[in-house]
Amino acid sequence: MLGFQPSIDQKPKEAFEFAKNHGFYHIELLMDHPLYSIEKLSPTEILEMKECYEIDVLLHAPATSTNFLSISEVMRRASYKELERTLKFAEKCDARLVTFHIGWNPGFITAKGFVFPRELYSDHNYRVITTEMFNFLKNVNAEMLALENTIPLDEKLELAIEFLIDNTDISLTFDIGHYFCKGNHDIFLKHFDRVKNVHLHDNDLKSDLHLALGDGKVNLNIIPRDYKGYMTIECRDVEAILKSKEFIERWRR
């Protein structure tokens, strides 16, 4: 089931037409984008285009306005409200899945350069994920939510994600580009049976470049050949989307 995130310059109707004309199965709407945010696009509009063009819809929850690892309790509460609002929006527009990011911890500019003291956050991250996120997931349709591999994971954060997988119905989104340039995302491969969506883009194994497939060094062969879920091209550029579509179709043969 191959789809894509729209190019940054595609309006919603243009994106659905593009999907239909090029044989895509689904569109993943990036809700950080001004044209695809809850404030701009209504569920009714999405439903009409979904039915008119016969294209499935996935949502990518806002990542710039949520941070479930924030040291601020106010920010974390607001993040859960935003994610809950996205889930309700998904239900109204019959979206199949909502991908979301876990958040991030800040580093610091010092006289010795940029410093990221991971150990300062380790216990905090484990606590907020195994309590706050766990409690949130118990009270929503957790299977509809797919946690994406984004930031590098230390041992405590990996254990926290393992706890969610073991104790809730949470789904996963496996971002193959992030896997090769961020580090320590093997827990997502370990639990590939929970993966509902794969984000496809390429890079040089160092930076998160979101290149067309084939323009970097990412190895698609880590994706199990029996995987039957959604595969979403995440290049956000028309030319790169079509080039990636050709690449993935050759790889599948």
MARBA-3410 file (N, C-alpha, C, O; in Angstrom, 1 decimal):
253
0.9,-1.2,0.0,0.0,0.0,0.0,0.9,1.2,0.0,1.3,1.7,1.1 ~ 1.2,1.7,-1.2,2.1,2.8,-1.3,1.4,4.2,-1.4,0.5,4.4,-2.2 ~ 1.9,5.1,-0.6,1.4,6.5,-0.6,2.5,7.5,-0.4,3.7,7.2,-0.6 ~ 2.1,8.7,-0.1,3.1,9.8,0.1,2.5,10.9,0.9,1.3,11.0,1.1 ~ 3.4,11.7,1.5,3.1,13.0,2.1,3.1,14.0,0.9,4.1,14.0,0.1
2.1,14.9,0.8,2.1,15.9,-0.3,3.4,16.7,-0.3,4.0,17.0,0.7 ~ 3.7,17.2,-1.5,4.7,18.1,-1.7,4.4,19.4,-0.9,3.2,19.7,-0.8 ~ 5.3,20.2,-0.5,5.0,21.3,0.4,4.2,22.4,-0.4,3.6,23.2,0.2 ~ 4.3,22.4,-1.7,3.5,23.4,-2.5,2.2,22.8,-3.1,1.6,23.5,-3.9 ~ 1.8,21.6,-2.7,0.6,21.1,-3.2,-0.6,21.4,-2.3,-0.5,21.2,-1.1
-1.6,22.0,-2.8,-2.8,22.2,-2.1,-3.6,20.9,-2.0,-3.3,20.0,-2.7 ~ -4.5,20.8,-1.0,-5.1,19.5,-0.7,-5.8,18.8,-2.0,-5.5,17.6,-2.2 ~ -6.5,19.6,-2.7,-7.2,19.0,-3.9,-6.1,18.5,-4.9,-6.3,17.5,-5.6 ~ -5.1,19.3,-5.1,-4.0,19.0,-6.0,-3.3,17.7,-5.6,-2.9,16.8,-6.4 ~ -3.1,17.5,-4.3,-2.5,16.3,-3.8,-3.3,15.1,-4.0,-2.8,14.0,-4.4
-4.6,15.2,-3.8,-5.5,14.0,-4.1,-5.5,13.7,-5.6,-5.6,12.5,-5.9 ~ -5.6,14.7,-6.4,-5.5,14.5,-7.9,-4.2,13.8,-8.3,-4.2,12.9,-9.1 ~ -3.1,14.3,-7.7,-1.8,13.7,-8.0,-1.8,12.2,-7.6,-1.3,11.4,-8.3 ~ -2.3,11.9,-6.4,-2.4,10.5,-5.9,-3.2,9.7,-6.9,-2.7,8.6,-7.2 ~ -4.3,10.1,-7.3,-5.2,9.4,-8.2,-4.5,9.2,-9.6,-4.5,8.1,-10.1
-3.9,10.2,-10.1,-3.3,10.2,-11.4,-2.1,9.3,-11.5,-1.7,8.8,-12.5 ~ -1.4,9.1,-10.3,-0.1,8.3,-10.3,-0.2,7.0,-9.6,0.8,6.4,-9.3 ~ -1.5,6.6,-9.3,-1.7,5.2,-8.8,-1.3,5.0,-7.4,-0.9,3.9,-7.0 ~ -1.3,6.1,-6.5,-1.0,5.9,-5.1,-2.3,5.4,-4.4,-3.4,5.7,-4.7 ~ -2.0,4.7,-3.3,-3.1,4.1,-2.5,-3.6,5.0,-1.4,-4.8,5.1,-1.1
-2.7,5.8,-0.9,-3.0,6.7,0.2,-2.2,8.0,0.3,-1.2,8.1,-0.4 ~ -2.7,9.0,1.0,-2.0,10.2,1.3,-1.9,10.3,2.8,-2.8,10.0,3.6 ~ -0.7,10.8,3.3,-0.5,11.1,4.7,-0.4,12.6,4.9,0.5,13.2,4.3 ~ -1.4,13.2,5.6,-1.4,14.6,5.7,-0.6,15.1,6.9,-0.8,14.7,8.0 ~ 0.4,15.9,6.6,1.3,16.4,7.6,0.6,17.6,8.3,0.5,18.7,7.6
0.2,17.5,9.5,-0.7,18.5,10.1,0.1,19.7,10.7,-0.5,20.6,11.2 ~ 1.4,19.7,10.5,2.2,20.9,10.8,2.2,21.9,9.7,2.5,23.0,9.9 ~ 1.8,21.4,8.5,1.7,22.2,7.3,0.5,23.2,7.4,-0.6,22.7,7.7 ~ 0.7,24.5,7.1,-0.4,25.4,7.2,-1.6,25.1,6.4,-2.7,25.4,6.8 ~ -1.5,24.4,5.2,-2.6,24.0,4.4,-3.3,22.8,4.9,-4.4,22.5,4.5
-2.7,22.0,5.8,-3.3,20.8,6.2,-3.5,20.7,7.8,-3.8,19.7,8.3 ~ -3.4,21.8,8.4,-3.6,21.9,9.9,-5.1,21.8,10.2,-6.0,22.1,9.3 ~ -5.4,21.5,11.4,-6.8,21.4,11.9,-7.5,22.8,11.7,-8.7,22.8,11.5 ~ -6.7,23.8,11.9,-7.3,25.2,11.8,-7.7,25.5,10.4,-8.5,26.4,10.2 ~ -7.1,24.9,9.4,-7.3,25.2,8.0,-8.2,24.3,7.3,-9.1,24.7,6.5
-8.1,23.0,7.5,-8.8,21.9,6.7,-9.8,21.2,7.6,-9.5,20.8,8.7 ~ -11.0,21.1,7.1,-12.1,20.5,7.9,-12.2,19.0,7.5,-11.8,18.6,6.4 ~ -12.7,18.2,8.5,-12.9,16.7,8.2,-13.8,16.5,7.0,-13.6,15.5,6.3 ~ -14.8,17.3,6.9,-15.8,17.2,5.8,-15.1,17.3,4.4,-15.3,16.6,3.5 ~ -14.2,18.3,4.3,-13.4,18.5,3.1,-12.6,17.2,2.8,-12.5,16.8,1.6
-11.9,16.7,3.8,-11.1,15.5,3.6,-12.0,14.3,3.2,-11.6,13.5,2.3 ~ -13.1,14.1,3.8,-14.0,13.0,3.5,-14.5,13.1,2.1,-14.5,12.1,1.4 ~ -14.8,14.3,1.6,-15.3,14.5,0.3,-14.2,14.1,-0.8,-14.5,13.4,-1.7 ~ -13.0,14.6,-0.5,-11.9,14.3,-1.4,-11.5,12.8,-1.4,-11.2,12.2,-2.4 ~ -11.5,12.2,-0.2,-11.2,10.8,0.0,-12.2,9.9,-0.8,-11.8,9.0,-1.5
-13.5,10.3,-0.7,-14.5,9.5,-1.4,-14.5,9.8,-2.9,-14.6,8.9,-3.8 ~ -14.2,11.0,-3.3,-14.2,11.4,-4.7,-13.0,10.7,-5.5,-13.2,10.2,-6.6 ~ -11.9,10.7,-4.9,-10.7,10.2,-5.5,-10.4,8.7,-5.1,-9.4,8.1,-5.7 ~ -11.1,8.2,-4.2,-10.9,6.8,-3.7,-9.5,6.6,-3.2,-8.8,5.7,-3.6 ~ -9.1,7.5,-2.3,-7.7,7.5,-1.7,-7.8,7.4,-0.2,-8.6,8.2,0.4
-7.1,6.4,0.4,-7.1,6.4,1.9,-6.3,7.6,2.4,-5.4,8.1,1.8 ~ -6.7,7.9,3.7,-6.0,9.0,4.3,-5.4,8.6,5.6,-6.0,7.9,6.5 ~ -4.1,9.0,5.8,-3.4,8.8,7.1,-3.1,10.2,7.6,-3.1,11.2,6.8 ~ -2.9,10.4,8.9,-2.6,11.7,9.4,-1.2,11.6,10.1,-0.9,10.6,10.8 ~ -0.4,12.7,10.0,0.8,12.8,10.8,0.5,13.9,11.8,0.4,15.1,11.4
0.4,13.6,13.1,0.1,14.6,14.1,1.1,15.7,14.1,2.3,15.5,13.8 ~ 0.7,16.9,14.6,1.7,18.0,14.7,2.9,17.6,15.6,2.7,17.1,16.7 ~ 4.1,17.8,15.1,5.3,17.5,15.8,6.0,18.8,16.4,6.7,18.7,17.3 ~ 5.7,19.9,15.7,6.3,21.2,16.2,5.6,21.8,17.4,6.2,22.6,18.1 ~ 4.4,21.4,17.6,3.6,21.9,18.7,3.3,20.9,19.8,2.5,21.1,20.7
4.0,19.7,19.8,3.9,18.7,20.8,5.3,18.3,21.3,6.2,18.2,20.5 ~ 5.4,18.0,22.5,6.7,17.4,23.1,6.3,16.7,24.3,6.2,17.3,25.4 ~ 6.2,15.3,24.2,5.8,14.5,25.3,7.0,14.2,26.3,6.8,13.6,27.3 ~ 8.2,14.7,26.0,9.3,14.6,26.8,9.7,15.9,27.5,10.7,16.0,28.2 ~ 8.9,17.0,27.2,9.3,18.3,27.8,9.4,18.2,29.3,8.7,17.5,30.0
10.3,19.0,29.9,10.4,19.1,31.3,9.3,19.9,31.9,9.1,19.9,33.1 ~ 8.5,20.6,31.1,7.4,21.4,31.5,6.1,20.6,31.5,5.7,20.1,30.5 ~ 5.5,20.4,32.7,4.3,19.7,32.8,3.2,20.3,32.0,2.3,19.7,31.4 ~ 3.2,21.7,32.0,2.2,22.4,31.2,2.3,22.1,29.7,1.3,21.9,29.0 ~ 3.5,22.0,29.2,3.8,21.7,27.8,3.3,20.3,27.5,2.7,20.0,26.4
3.6,19.4,28.4,3.2,18.0,28.2,1.7,17.8,28.2,1.1,17.1,27.3 ~ 1.0,18.5,29.1,-0.4,18.4,29.1,-1.0,19.0,27.8,-1.9,18.4,27.2 ~ -0.5,20.1,27.3,-0.9,20.7,26.1,-0.7,19.7,24.9,-1.5,19.7,24.0 ~ 0.4,19.0,24.9,0.8,18.1,23.9,-0.3,17.0,23.8,-0.7,16.6,22.7 ~ -0.7,16.5,25.0,-1.7,15.4,25.0,-3.1,15.9,24.5,-3.8,15.2,23.8
-3.4,17.2,24.8,-4.6,17.8,24.3,-4.6,17.9,22.8,-5.6,17.6,22.1 ~ -3.4,18.2,22.3,-3.3,18.4,20.8,-3.4,17.0,20.1,-4.0,16.9,19.1 ~ -2.8,16.0,20.7,-2.9,14.6,20.2,-4.3,14.1,20.2,-4.7,13.4,19.3 ~ -5.0,14.4,21.3,-6.4,13.9,21.5,-7.2,14.6,20.4,-8.1,14.0,19.8 ~ -7.0,15.9,20.2,-7.7,16.7,19.2,-7.5,16.1,17.8,-8.4,16.0,17.0
-6.2,15.7,17.5,-5.9,15.0,16.2,-6.6,13.7,16.1,-7.1,13.4,15.0 ~ -6.7,12.9,17.1,-7.4,11.6,17.1,-8.9,11.8,16.8,-9.5,11.1,16.0 ~ -9.5,12.8,17.4,-10.9,13.1,17.1,-11.1,13.6,15.7,-12.1,13.2,15.0 ~ -10.2,14.4,15.2,-10.2,14.8,13.8,-10.1,13.6,12.9,-10.8,13.5,11.8 ~ -9.2,12.7,13.2,-9.0,11.5,12.4,-10.3,10.6,12.3,-10.6,10.1,11.3
-11.0,10.5,13.4,-12.2,9.8,13.4,-13.3,10.4,12.5,-14.0,9.7,11.8 ~ -13.3,11.7,12.6,-14.3,12.5,11.8,-14.0,12.4,10.3,-15.0,12.4,9.5 ~ -12.8,12.3,9.9,-12.4,12.2,8.4,-12.1,10.8,8.0,-11.6,10.6,6.9 ~ -12.3,9.8,8.9,-12.1,8.4,8.5,-10.7,8.1,8.2,-10.4,7.3,7.3 ~ -9.7,8.8,8.8,-8.3,8.5,8.6,-8.0,7.1,9.2,-8.6,6.7,10.2
-7.1,6.4,8.6,-6.8,5.0,9.0,-5.7,4.9,10.1,-5.7,4.0,10.9 ~ -4.9,6.0,10.3,-3.8,5.9,11.3,-3.3,7.3,11.6,-3.4,8.2,10.7 ~ -2.8,7.5,12.8,-2.2,8.8,13.2,-0.8,8.5,13.7,-0.6,7.9,14.7 ~ 0.2,9.0,12.9,1.6,8.9,13.3,1.9,10.1,14.2,1.5,11.2,14.0 ~ 2.7,9.8,15.3,3.1,10.9,16.1,4.6,10.7,16.6,5.1,9.6,16.6
5.2,11.9,17.0,6.6,11.9,17.5,6.6,11.9,19.0,5.6,12.4,19.7 ~ 7.6,11.3,19.6,7.7,11.2,21.1,8.1,12.6,21.7,7.8,12.8,22.9 ~ 8.8,13.4,20.9,9.3,14.7,21.4,10.8,14.7,21.5,11.5,13.9,20.8 ~ 11.4,15.6,22.2,12.8,15.8,22.3,13.3,16.5,23.6,12.5,17.0,24.3 ~ 14.6,16.4,23.8,15.2,17.1,24.9,16.2,18.1,24.4,16.9,17.8,23.4
16.3,19.3,25.0,17.2,20.3,24.4,18.6,20.1,24.9,18.9,19.6,26.0 ~ 19.6,20.5,24.0,21.0,20.7,24.4,21.3,22.1,24.7,20.4,22.9,24.8 ~ 22.5,22.4,25.0,22.9,23.7,25.4,24.1,24.3,24.7,25.1,23.5,24.5 ~ 24.1,25.5,24.4,25.3,26.2,23.8,26.2,26.7,25.0,25.7,27.4,25.8 ~ 27.4,26.2,25.0,28.3,26.6,26.1,29.6,27.1,25.5,29.8,27.2,24.3
30.5,27.6,26.3,31.8,28.1,25.9,32.6,27.0,25.2,33.5,27.3,24.5 ~ 32.3,25.8,25.5,33.0,24.6,24.9,32.2,24.0,23.7,32.5,23.0,23.2 ~ 31.2,24.8,23.2,30.4,24.3,22.1,29.1,23.7,22.5,28.6,23.9,23.7 ~ 28.4,23.1,21.6,27.1,22.5,21.9,27.2,21.2,22.8,28.0,20.4,22.5 ~ 26.5,21.2,23.8,26.5,20.1,24.8,25.1,19.5,25.0,24.2,20.2,25.2
25.0,18.2,24.8,23.7,17.5,25.1,23.9,16.5,26.2,24.4,15.4,25.9 ~ 23.6,16.9,27.4,23.8,15.9,28.6,22.7,15.0,28.7,21.8,15.2,29.5 ~ 22.7,13.9,27.9,21.6,12.9,27.9,21.2,12.4,29.3,20.1,12.1,29.5 ~ 22.2,12.2,30.1,22.0,11.6,31.4,21.1,12.5,32.3,20.4,12.0,33.2 ~ 21.0,13.8,32.0,20.1,14.7,32.8,18.6,14.4,32.5,17.8,14.7,33.4
18.3,13.8,31.4,17.0,13.6,31.0,16.5,12.1,31.1,15.3,11.8,31.1 ~ 17.4,11.2,31.3,17.1,9.8,31.2,16.0,9.3,32.1,15.0,8.7,31.7 ~ 16.1,9.6,33.4,15.1,9.2,34.4,13.8,9.9,34.1,12.7,9.3,34.2 ~ 13.9,11.2,33.8,12.7,11.9,33.5,11.9,11.3,32.4,10.7,11.2,32.4 ~ 12.6,11.0,31.3,12.0,10.5,30.1,11.3,9.2,30.4,10.1,9.0,29.9
12.0,8.3,31.1,11.4,7.0,31.4,10.1,7.2,32.2,9.1,6.6,32.0 ~ 10.2,8.1,33.2,9.0,8.3,34.1,7.8,8.9,33.3,6.7,8.3,33.5 ~ 8.0,9.9,32.5,6.8,10.5,31.9,6.2,9.6,30.8,5.0,9.7,30.6 ~ 7.0,8.8,30.2,6.5,7.9,29.1,5.7,6.7,29.8,4.6,6.3,29.3 ~ 6.3,6.2,30.8,5.7,5.0,31.5,4.5,5.4,32.4,3.8,4.5,32.9
4.3,6.6,32.7,3.2,7.1,33.5,2.2,7.9,32.6,1.1,7.4,32.3 ~ 2.6,9.0,32.2,1.7,9.9,31.4,1.2,9.3,30.1,0.0,9.3,29.8 ~ 2.2,8.9,29.3,1.8,8.4,28.0,1.0,7.1,28.1,0.1,6.8,27.4 ~ 1.5,6.2,29.1,0.8,5.0,29.3,-0.7,5.2,29.7,-1.6,4.6,29.2 ~ -0.9,6.2,30.6,-2.3,6.5,31.1,-3.1,7.1,29.9,-4.3,6.8,29.8
-2.5,7.9,29.1,-3.2,8.4,27.9,-3.6,7.3,27.0,-4.8,7.3,26.5 ~ -2.7,6.4,26.7,-3.0,5.3,25.7,-4.1,4.4,26.2,-4.8,3.8,25.4 ~ -4.2,4.3,27.5,-5.2,3.4,28.1,-6.6,3.9,27.9,-7.6,3.2,27.9 ~ -6.7,5.2,27.6,-8.1,5.9,27.5,-8.4,6.3,26.1,-9.4,7.0,25.9 ~ -7.6,5.9,25.1,-7.9,6.2,23.7,-7.8,4.9,22.9,-7.4,3.9,23.4
-8.1,5.0,21.6,-7.9,3.9,20.7,-6.4,3.9,20.4,-6.0,4.4,19.3 ~ -5.6,3.2,21.2,-4.2,3.2,21.1,-3.7,2.6,19.7,-2.7,3.0,19.2 ~ -4.4,1.7,19.2,-4.0,1.0,18.0,-4.0,2.0,16.8,-3.3,1.8,15.8 ~ -4.8,3.0,16.9,-4.9,4.1,15.9,-3.7,5.0,15.9,-3.4,5.6,14.9 ~ -2.9,5.0,17.0,-1.8,5.8,17.1,-0.5,5.0,16.9,-0.3,4.0,17.4
0.4,5.6,16.0,1.6,5.0,15.6,2.8,5.8,16.0,3.0,6.9,15.5 ~ 3.6,5.4,17.0,4.7,6.1,17.4,5.9,5.9,16.4,6.2,4.8,16.0 ~ 6.5,7.0,16.0,7.5,7.0,15.0,8.9,7.0,15.7,9.1,7.7,16.7 ~ 9.9,6.3,15.1,11.3,6.4,15.5,11.8,7.7,15.0,11.9,8.0,13.8 ~ 12.2,8.6,16.0,12.7,9.9,15.6,14.1,10.2,16.2,15.1,10.2,15.5
14.1,10.5,17.5,15.3,10.9,18.2,16.2,9.6,18.5,15.6,8.5,18.6 ~ 17.5,9.8,18.7,18.3,8.7,19.2,17.8,8.2,20.6,17.4,9.0,21.4 ~ 17.8,6.9,20.8,17.2,6.4,22.0,18.3,5.9,22.9,19.2,5.1,22.5 ~ 18.3,6.3,24.2,19.2,5.7,25.2,18.5,4.5,25.8,17.3,4.2,25.5 ~ 19.1,3.8,26.8,18.6,2.6,27.3,17.3,2.8,28.0,16.3,2.0,27.9
17.1,3.9,28.8,15.9,4.2,29.5,14.7,4.5,28.6,13.6,4.0,28.9 ~ 15.0,5.2,27.5,13.9,5.5,26.6,13.5,4.3,25.8,12.3,4.1,25.5 ~ 14.4,3.5,25.5,14.1,2.2,24.8,13.3,1.3,25.7,12.3,0.7,25.3 ~ 13.6,1.3,27.0,12.8,0.5,28.0,11.4,1.0,28.1,10.5,0.3,28.3 ~ 11.3,2.4,28.1,10.0,3.0,28.2,9.1,2.6,27.0,7.9,2.4,27.1
9.7,2.6,25.8,8.9,2.3,24.6,8.5,0.8,24.6,7.4,0.4,24.2 ~ 9.5,0.0,25.1,9.2,-1.5,25.3,8.0,-1.6,26.2,7.1,-2.5,26.0 ~ 8.0,-0.9,27.3,6.9,-0.9,28.3,5.5,-0.6,27.6,4.5,-1.3,27.8 ~ 5.5,0.4,26.7,4.3,0.8,26.0,3.8,-0.3,25.1,2.7,-0.7,25.0 ~ 4.8,-0.9,24.4,4.5,-2.0,23.5,3.9,-3.2,24.2,3.0,-3.9,23.7
4.5,-3.5,25.4,4.1,-4.7,26.1,2.7,-4.5,26.8,2.0,-5.4,27.1 ~ 2.4,-3.2,27.1,1.2,-3.0,28.0,0.1,-2.2,27.4,-0.9,-1.9,28.1 ~ 0.2,-1.8,26.1,-0.8,-1.1,25.4,-1.0,-1.7,24.0,-0.2,-2.5,23.6 ~ -1.9,-1.1,23.3,-2.1,-1.6,21.9,-1.5,-0.6,20.9,-1.8,-0.6,19.7 ~ -0.5,0.2,21.3,0.1,1.2,20.5,0.7,0.5,19.2,1.3,-0.5,19.3
0.5,1.2,18.1,1.2,0.8,16.8,2.5,1.6,16.7,2.8,2.5,17.4 ~ 3.2,1.2,15.6,4.5,1.9,15.3,4.5,2.4,13.9,4.0,1.7,13.0 ~ 5.2,3.5,13.7,5.6,3.9,12.3,7.2,3.8,12.3,7.9,4.4,13.1 ~ 7.6,3.0,11.3,9.1,2.8,11.1,9.6,3.8,10.0,9.3,3.6,8.9 ~ 10.4,4.7,10.4,11.0,5.7,9.5,12.4,5.2,9.1,13.3,5.2,9.9
12.5,4.7,7.9,13.8,4.0,7.5,14.9,5.0,7.4,16.1,4.7,7.7 ~ 14.6,6.3,7.0,15.7,7.3,7.0,16.2,7.6,8.3,17.4,7.7,8.5 ~ 15.3,7.8,9.3,15.7,8.0,10.7,16.5,6.8,11.3,17.5,7.0,12.0 ~ 16.1,5.6,10.9,16.8,4.4,11.4,18.3,4.5,11.0,19.2,4.1,11.9 ~ 18.6,4.9,9.8,20.0,4.9,9.4,20.8,6.1,9.8,22.0,6.1,9.7
20.2,7.2,10.2,21.0,8.4,10.6,20.8,8.9,12.0,21.6,9.7,12.5 ~ 19.9,8.3,12.8,19.6,8.8,14.1,20.3,7.9,15.2,20.9,8.4,16.1 ~ 20.1,6.6,15.0,20.8,5.7,15.9,20.0,5.0,16.9,19.0,5.6,17.5 ~ 20.2,3.7,17.2,19.6,2.9,18.2,18.1,2.8,18.1,17.4,3.1,19.1 ~ 17.6,2.5,17.0,16.2,2.3,16.8,15.8,0.8,16.6,14.8,0.5,16.0
16.7,-0.1,17.0,16.5,-1.5,16.7,15.2,-2.1,17.4,14.7,-3.1,17.0 ~ 14.7,-1.4,18.4,13.5,-1.8,19.1,12.3,-1.8,18.1,11.4,-2.6,18.2 ~ 12.4,-0.9,17.1,11.3,-0.9,16.0,11.4,-2.1,15.1,10.4,-2.6,14.6 ~ 12.6,-2.5,14.8,12.8,-3.7,14.0,12.4,-4.9,14.8,11.7,-5.9,14.3 ~ 12.7,-5.0,16.1,12.3,-6.1,16.9,10.8,-6.3,17.0,10.3,-7.4,17.0
10.1,-5.2,17.0,8.6,-5.3,17.1,8.0,-4.9,15.7,7.0,-4.1,15.7 ~ 8.5,-5.3,14.6,8.0,-4.9,13.3,6.5,-5.4,13.1,5.8,-4.9,12.3 ~ 6.1,-6.4,13.9,4.7,-6.9,13.8,3.8,-5.8,14.3,2.6,-5.9,14.0 ~ 4.3,-4.8,15.0,3.4,-3.6,15.4,3.5,-2.5,14.4,2.8,-1.5,14.6 ~ 4.3,-2.6,13.4,4.5,-1.5,12.5,3.3,-1.4,11.5,3.0,-2.4,10.9
2.6,-0.3,11.4,1.5,-0.1,10.5,1.9,0.8,9.3,1.1,0.8,8.3 ~ 3.0,1.5,9.4,3.4,2.5,8.4,4.9,2.6,8.4,5.5,2.6,9.4 ~ 5.4,2.6,7.1,6.9,2.8,6.9,7.1,4.1,6.2,6.5,4.3,5.1 ~ 7.9,5.0,6.8,8.2,6.3,6.1,9.5,6.0,5.2,10.5,5.5,5.7 ~ 9.4,6.4,3.9,10.4,6.1,3.0,11.1,7.4,2.5,10.4,8.3,2.0
12.4,7.5,2.7,13.2,8.6,2.2,14.7,8.2,2.3,15.0,7.2,3.1 ~ 15.6,8.9,1.7,17.0,8.5,1.6,17.9,9.5,2.3,17.4,10.6,2.5 ~ 19.1,9.1,2.6,20.1,10.1,3.2,21.5,9.5,3.0,21.7,8.4,2.5 ~ 22.5,10.2,3.6,23.9,9.8,3.4,24.3,9.0,4.7,25.5,8.8,4.8 ~ 23.4,8.6,5.5,23.7,7.8,6.7,24.2,8.7,7.9,24.6,8.3,8.9
24.2,10.1,7.6,24.7,11.0,8.6,23.6,12.0,9.0,23.4,12.3,10.2 ~ 23.0,12.6,8.0,22.0,13.6,8.2,20.6,13.2,7.7,20.5,12.4,6.7 ~ 19.6,13.8,8.3,18.2,13.5,7.9,17.8,14.4,6.7,17.2,15.4,6.9 ~ 18.1,13.9,5.5,18.0,14.7,4.3,16.7,14.6,3.5,16.4,15.5,2.8 ~ 16.0,13.5,3.8,14.7,13.3,3.0,14.9,13.3,1.5,14.1,14.0,0.8
15.9,12.6,1.0,16.2,12.6,-0.4,15.2,11.5,-1.0,14.6,10.7,-0.4 ~ 15.2,11.6,-2.4,14.5,10.6,-3.1,15.2,9.2,-2.9,16.4,9.2,-2.8 ~ 14.4,8.2,-2.9,15.0,6.8,-2.7,15.9,6.6,-3.9,15.6,6.8,-5.1 ~ 17.1,6.1,-3.6,18.2,5.8,-4.6,19.2,6.9,-4.7,20.2,6.8,-5.3 ~ 18.9,8.1,-4.0,19.9,9.2,-4.1,20.8,9.2,-2.9,21.6,10.1,-2.7
20.7,8.2,-2.0,21.5,8.1,-0.8,22.0,6.7,-0.6,22.2,5.9,-1.5 ~ 22.2,6.3,0.7,22.8,5.0,1.0,21.9,4.2,1.9,22.3,3.1,2.4 ~ 20.6,4.6,2.1,19.7,3.8,2.9,19.4,2.4,2.2,19.2,2.3,1.0 ~ 19.4,1.4,3.0,19.2,0.0,2.5,17.7,-0.5,2.8,17.4,-0.7,4.0 ~ 16.9,-0.6,1.8,15.5,-1.0,2.0,15.4,-2.4,2.5,14.3,-2.8,3.0
16.4,-3.2,2.3,16.3,-4.6,2.6,16.1,-5.0,4.1,15.9,-6.1,4.4 ~ 16.2,-4.0,5.0,15.9,-4.2,6.4,14.4,-4.3,6.6,13.9,-4.8,7.6 ~ 13.6,-3.9,5.6,12.1,-4.0,5.7,11.7,-5.5,5.4,12.1,-6.0,4.4 ~ 11.1,-6.1,6.3,10.7,-7.5,6.0,9.9,-7.6,4.8,9.0,-6.8,4.5 ~ 10.2,-8.6,4.0,9.6,-8.8,2.7,8.1,-9.2,2.8,7.3,-8.9,1.9
7.7,-9.7,3.9,6.3,-10.0,4.1,5.4,-8.9,4.7,4.3,-9.0,5.1 ~ 6.1,-7.7,4.8,5.3,-6.5,5.4,4.2,-6.1,4.4,4.5,-5.9,3.2 ~ 3.0,-5.9,4.9,1.9,-5.6,4.0,1.2,-4.3,4.4,0.1,-4.0,3.9 ~ 1.8,-3.5,5.3,1.1,-2.3,5.7,1.4,-1.1,4.8,1.8,-1.3,3.7 ~ 1.1,0.1,5.3,1.3,1.3,4.6,2.8,1.6,4.4,3.6,1.4,5.3
3.1,2.1,3.2,4.5,2.6,2.9,4.3,4.0,2.4,3.6,4.2,1.4 ~ 4.9,5.0,3.1,4.6,6.4,2.8,5.9,7.1,2.4,6.9,7.3,3.2 ~ 6.0,7.6,1.1,7.1,8.4,0.7,7.1,9.7,1.3,6.1,10.4,1.3 ~ 8.2,10.1,2.0,8.3,11.3,2.8,9.4,12.2,2.3,10.3,12.6,3.0 ~ 9.3,12.6,1.0,10.2,13.5,0.4,9.7,14.9,0.2,10.4,15.9,0.2
8.4,15.0,0.1,7.6,16.3,0.1,8.0,17.2,-1.1,8.1,18.4,-1.0 ~ 8.4,16.5,-2.2,8.7,17.2,-3.5,8.2,16.3,-4.6,8.5,15.1,-4.6 ~ 7.5,16.8,-5.6,6.9,16.0,-6.6,7.8,15.2,-7.4,7.6,14.0,-7.5 ~ 8.9,15.7,-7.8,9.9,15.0,-8.6,10.5,13.8,-7.7,10.6,12.7,-8.2 ~ 10.8,14.1,-6.5,11.4,13.1,-5.6,10.4,12.0,-5.3,10.7,10.8,-5.1
9.1,12.4,-5.1,8.0,11.4,-4.9,7.9,10.4,-6.0,7.9,9.2,-5.8 ~ 7.9,10.9,-7.3,7.8,10.0,-8.4,9.0,9.2,-8.6,8.9,8.0,-9.0 ~ 10.2,9.7,-8.4,11.4,9.0,-8.5,11.4,7.9,-7.4,11.8,6.7,-7.7 ~ 11.0,8.2,-6.2,10.9,7.2,-5.2,9.9,6.1,-5.5,10.2,4.9,-5.1 ~ 8.8,6.5,-6.1,7.8,5.5,-6.4,8.4,4.4,-7.4,8.2,3.2,-7.3
9.1,4.9,-8.4,9.7,4.0,-9.4,10.8,3.1,-8.7,10.9,1.9,-9.0 ~ 11.5,3.7,-7.8,12.5,2.9,-7.0,11.9,1.8,-6.2,12.4,0.7,-6.3 ~ 10.9,2.1,-5.4,10.3,1.1,-4.6,9.6,0.1,-5.4,9.6,-1.1,-4.9 ~ 9.0,0.4,-6.5,8.4,-0.6,-7.4,9.4,-1.6,-7.9,9.1,-2.8,-8.1 ~ 10.6,-1.1,-8.3,11.7,-2.0,-8.8,12.1,-2.9,-7.6,12.4,-4.0,-7.8
12.3,-2.3,-6.4,12.7,-3.0,-5.3,11.8,-4.2,-4.9,12.2,-5.2,-4.4 ~ 10.5,-4.0,-5.1,9.5,-4.9,-4.7,9.5,-6.2,-5.7,9.0,-7.2,-5.3 ~ 10.0,-6.0,-6.9,10.0,-7.1,-7.8,10.9,-8.3,-7.4,10.9,-9.3,-8.1
END
